[in-house]
């Protein structure tokens, strides 16, 4: 019985670690999807202007290597009850999509 409870604890801790670093491969705007690799023009065409933009640093894959680099962050939130999405733009291309928090 002790082994089972240890396994449950380990799985729970692993789950919380994953939740902290949630990222998405795509973001749905209406009937269309935005994916990593799409241009920033495509994002505006499909999703419209973001609610907020800023610049900062993020770890993204550049030529297959994870690097910390300067990116633009575009924030989208469909409604007050939905989770915010942060689209990371690097050199005019979607480099990543992160799941934010509710306000």
N, C-alpha and C positions, 0 to 999 in steps of 0.2 A: 504494500500500500504506500509505503514511503517513496518508492521509486516513481509511482504514478504522480504523486503530488509534486515531486521534483521536476518531472517532465512538464507538468502543467505550468509551473512557475517559469521554467525556461522558455516555453512557448509564449507565455504572456509577455515576458520581457522583450523577446524578439519582436512580437507584434507591436509593442509600443515604440520600438526603435524604427520600425517601418513607417508607422503613422507620422512620426516626426518629420520624415523626409519624403512626404508624398510628392510624387510628380506624375504628370500625365503625358501620354504620347500624343494626345489630340485634344481639341476643344471644339465643341459643337456650337455654332452660331446659326440659329434657325435650322435649315436643312443641310447646311454645309459644314465641313470639318476643316479646322486649321491644324496642320501637323508640323512637326519639326522639319525644317528644310524649306518651308513655304516662304515667300518673300513678304516683307513688311507691307508692301502694296496690296498683296492678296489679303492680308489680315484686315486692313482698313476697308477693302472692297467688300469682304464677307461680313465682318463684325462691326464695322464702323469705327469711329474714333474711340480710343480707350477713355475710361472715366478719369484716369490719372496716369501720368508718365513720370518716371525719374530715372536717374542713372546711378550705377553702383557696380559692385563686383559680384561675380557669381562663378561657381565652378561649372564649366560646360566642356563638352568634348569638341576639341578642335583637331581635325585630321585624325580622329580616333584616339586622341590623348586627352585625358581629363586635366583641364588647366583652369586656374583662377584668373579671370580677365574682366575687363570693363565691359558692361552691357547696358542696354536700355531695358527698363522694366515697364511693360504696359499692363495696366490693371483693368480687368473686366469683371463685372458682377451683374448677372442677369436680373436679380431681384434682391431685396433686403434679406430674404430667407435662404438664398443660395450661397454656396461657397465662392469666394473670389478666385479668379484665375489670374496668374501672373505670367505673361508671355515675355520670355527673355529674347531680346533682339541683339544679334551680333553681326555687324557689317551688313545690315539690311535684310537679314535672314533670321527666321525663327530658330533659335538655338536650344530652346527648352520651354516647357510649359509646367508651371508649378501650381499646386492647389494651395490656395491661401486659407484664411480663416473667415468665419462669419463675423460681421461687425457687432 
